[in-house]
Amino acid sequence: MNDNKLMNRAADNIRILAASMVEKAKSGHPGGVESTSGRLEQGQVGVRLS
C-alpha cells in the first residue's frame, strides 16, 4: 500500500471514529475532526507512520 492510500485510510478511520464518539455521547459535532482529517489526506499534517 502506498503512502497516499495509507493516509486516505487513516483519514477515513479518523472520520468514522469521530462520528462514533459524537453519536455515543449524544452531544457535539464532528466538524472539527472532519476538517482536520482532510488535512491528513492532503499531507499537510506531519505524521510519522513508522
N, CA, C and O of each residue as an XYZ file, in Angstrom:
200
protein
N       0.859     -1.175      0.000
C       0.000      0.000      0.000
C       0.905      1.237      0.000
O       1.834      1.331      0.803
N       0.629      2.184     -0.903
C       1.468      3.376     -0.952
C       1.064      4.371      0.136
O       0.008      4.245      0.756
N       1.933      5.366      0.354
C       1.707      6.324      1.435
C       0.408      7.114      1.265
O      -0.292      7.373      2.244
N       0.087      7.493      0.038
C      -1.124      8.275     -0.204
C      -2.370      7.474      0.156
O      -3.290      7.995      0.788
N      -2.396      6.227     -0.242
C      -3.541      5.360      0.065
C      -3.646      5.138      1.579
O      -4.744      5.111      2.136
N      -2.501      4.981      2.231
C      -2.473      4.786      3.675
C      -3.003      6.022      4.403
O      -3.764      5.901      5.363
N      -2.601      7.211      3.946
C      -3.085      8.450      4.560
C      -4.593      8.604      4.367
O      -5.290      9.064      5.272
N      -5.095      8.226      3.204
C      -6.541      8.291      2.961
C      -7.291      7.343      3.886
O      -8.347      7.694      4.411
N      -6.757      6.153      4.087
C      -7.404      5.194      5.005
C      -7.371      5.709      6.433
O      -8.349      5.576      7.169
N      -6.243      6.301      6.829
C      -6.136      6.856      8.178
C      -7.158      7.970      8.379
O      -7.821      8.027      9.415
N      -7.289      8.855      7.393
C      -8.259      9.950      7.481
C      -9.685      9.407      7.559
O     -10.497      9.908      8.336
N      -9.988      8.398      6.768
C     -11.326      7.789      6.808
C     -11.610      7.181      8.178
O     -12.714      7.320      8.703
N     -10.621      6.510      8.755
C     -10.799      5.913     10.082
C     -11.023      6.979     11.143
O     -11.841      6.796     12.045
N     -10.299      8.097     11.042
C     -10.489      9.193     11.991
C     -11.905      9.739     11.885
O     -12.540     10.012     12.904
N     -12.407      9.901     10.668
C     -13.781     10.394     10.476
C     -14.800      9.456     11.113
O     -15.725      9.902     11.793
N     -14.626      8.170     10.892
C     -15.565      7.182     11.434
C     -15.535      7.184     12.956
O     -16.585      7.157     13.599
N     -14.340      7.216     13.534
C     -14.223      7.235     14.992
C     -14.830      8.503     15.585
O     -15.494      8.444     16.620
N     -14.609      9.645     14.944
C     -15.168     10.904     15.443
C     -16.690     10.869     15.409
O     -17.344     11.286     16.365
N     -17.249     10.378     14.324
C     -18.708     10.284     14.225
C     -19.259      9.330     15.283
O     -20.316      9.586     15.859
N     -18.553      8.244     15.537
C     -18.991      7.283     16.555
C     -18.968      7.898     17.947
O     -19.873      7.666     18.748
N     -17.925      8.689     18.235
C     -17.834      9.323     19.557
C     -18.977     10.308     19.774
O     -19.576     10.343     20.848
N     -19.276     11.106     18.754
C     -20.368     12.074     18.866
C     -21.694     11.350     19.048
O     -22.523     11.755     19.864
N     -21.890     10.291     18.295
C     -23.133      9.529     18.402
C     -23.268      8.878     19.777
O     -24.347      8.901     20.369
N     -22.194      8.306     20.281
C     -22.247      7.638     21.583
C     -22.488      8.642     22.710
O     -23.223      8.356     23.655
N     -21.867      9.822     22.606
C     -22.030     10.845     23.637
C     -23.377     11.560     23.531
O     -23.808     12.232     24.468
N     -24.039     11.406     22.373
C     -25.306     12.098     22.108
C     -25.144     13.608     22.280
O     -26.058     14.302     22.725
N     -23.962     14.096     21.918
C     -23.655     15.510     22.049
C     -22.456     15.841     21.176
O     -21.597     14.993     20.937
N     -22.405     17.070     20.705
C     -21.235     17.518     19.966
C     -21.429     17.511     18.466
O     -22.505     17.205     17.951
N     -20.354     17.858     17.783
C     -20.377     17.947     16.324
C     -18.998     17.541     15.804
O     -17.990     18.050     16.293
N     -18.932     16.643     14.833
C     -17.634     16.156     14.349
C     -16.968     17.068     13.320
O     -16.008     16.653     12.672
N     -17.451     18.295     13.154
C     -16.941     19.188     12.116
C     -15.451     19.475     12.215
O     -14.758     19.504     11.198
N     -14.952     19.687     13.422
C     -13.524     19.970     13.593
C     -12.656     18.819     13.142
O     -11.626     19.022     12.498
N     -13.064     17.629     13.474
C     -12.307     16.447     13.069
C     -12.408     16.245     11.565
O     -11.442     15.823     10.929
N     -13.555     16.540     11.000
C     -13.731     16.415      9.549
C     -12.721     17.274      8.807
O     -12.085     16.810      7.860
N     -12.570     18.520      9.230
C     -11.644     19.410      8.525
C     -10.199     18.996      8.760
O      -9.374     19.103      7.852
N      -9.879     18.530      9.949
C      -8.512     18.104     10.247
C      -8.154     16.836      9.492
O      -7.025     16.705      9.020
N      -9.081     15.905      9.369
C      -8.777     14.672      8.645
C      -8.565     14.948      7.159
O      -7.837     14.214      6.492
N      -9.192     15.996      6.638
C      -8.947     16.406      5.258
C      -7.515     16.862      5.067
O      -6.914     16.610      4.022
N      -6.965     17.530      6.066
C      -5.559     17.944      6.007
C      -4.640     16.736      6.008
O      -3.605     16.735      5.342
N      -5.014     15.720      6.747
C      -4.211     14.500      6.774
C      -4.155     13.878      5.388
O      -3.100     13.426      4.944
N      -5.292     13.858      4.709
C      -5.343     13.313      3.351
C      -4.462     14.103      2.395
O      -3.844     13.531      1.497
N      -4.404     15.409      2.586
C      -3.630     16.263      1.688
C      -2.154     16.303      2.053
O      -1.362     16.936      1.356
N      -1.778     15.639      3.128
C      -0.376     15.605      3.526
C       0.088     16.861      4.231
O       1.289     17.128      4.285
N      -0.840     17.643      4.776
C      -0.485     18.889      5.449
C      -0.200     18.691      6.930
O       0.180     19.640      7.616
N      -0.376     17.494      7.424
C      -0.133     17.200      8.831
C       1.070     16.277      8.906
O       1.119     15.251      8.226
N       2.027     16.638      9.723
C       3.216     15.798      9.859
C       2.909     14.577     10.707
O       2.749     14.689     11.922
N       2.826     13.433     10.087
C       2.516     12.189     10.787
C       3.600     11.179     10.465
O       3.920     10.945      9.300
N       4.152     10.597     11.484
C       5.165      9.567     11.281
C       4.488      8.213     11.401
O       3.905      7.892     12.437
N       4.567      7.428     10.350
C       3.852      6.155     10.311
C       4.731      4.959     10.640
O       4.260      3.822     10.597
N       5.970      5.184     10.959
C       6.839      4.038     11.265
C       7.563      4.222     12.570
O       8.333      3.353     12.977
